[in-house]
């Protein structure tokens, strides 16, 4: 697994969802295949990001425009997320 050095070579637009992960899979804690977590989230428009981690837990982060969240996440929930223009960043 890549360690975050702050250099990313892939970015995907984040579509907020309460059930569908970045890779299009539906979250299940006992799923045979797990979503590939991002190495960070870029937040283009200020607001709250509700980030979902690999174990299904979530946390709210209040962000400024242009902020980089160095979090390994599989999804950004739609409910309570007000930030915009988000990208999932990867080191591949």
N, C-alpha and C positions, 0 to 999 in steps of 0.2 A: 504494500500500500504506500502511496506517495505521502510524504510529509509536507505540510504547507510551508513553502519558502516565500510565499507572497507572489510567486510567478505562476500564472495559469495559462493553459494553452487550449482551453475549450470553454465556451460560454453558451448556455441555453436559456432562452426566455422562460421565466417562471410563470406558469398559469396557476393562480391560487385555486386550491381545492381542499375540501374537508375529507376527501376519500381517495383521490387518485395521486399517486406519487409522481415524481419527476419523470420516471421511465414509463409511465402509463399504467403501472400495476396498481391494483387496489390493495390498501394496507390490510394485513392480517399478521398478528404477532407470531403466529405459528406457521406462516407461509413457507413452502418449500424453497421458493426463490424470493430473495429480498431485493429491494430497490438498492441501486448503487448510490451512496450518499455523495452530495456535492462536497467540495473542499472548502467552499465559502459562498456567501451570498453578497452580491453587489446590490445596493439599494439606491436607485436613481432619484426617487421622489420621497421626501421625508414622510414619516408616519410610523405606525406600529407594525412589526413583523411577528406573526405567530409561527415560529419555526417548529417543525416536527422532527425529532431525532429517530435514529434507527430502531430504538426500543418502543416507539410509539408515543413517548412522552412529548409534551410540547411546552414551550416557554415564550413569553412575550418580550420583545425587545423594542424600545423606542429609539428610532434612528433618524439621523439627519440625512439630507440629500448628499449622495456621493459616498456614503459610509460603506465599509466593507466589514461584514460579519464573518470571522474565521470559524465557522461552525460546520460540522459534518451533519447535514440534514438530508431528509428524503422528500420533504414536502413543506410548503408554506400553506397553512390553513386559510381558507377564504374568510371564515367567521373571525371578526375582530382585527383582521389585517387591513390597515389603511395605507400602508406604504405602496408606492407604485414603481414601475420601470425596474423590476427586479430581475436579476440574472443569477442562475446557478453556475458557479465557476468550478472547473475541474483541472487537475494536473493529470494528464494521460500520457 
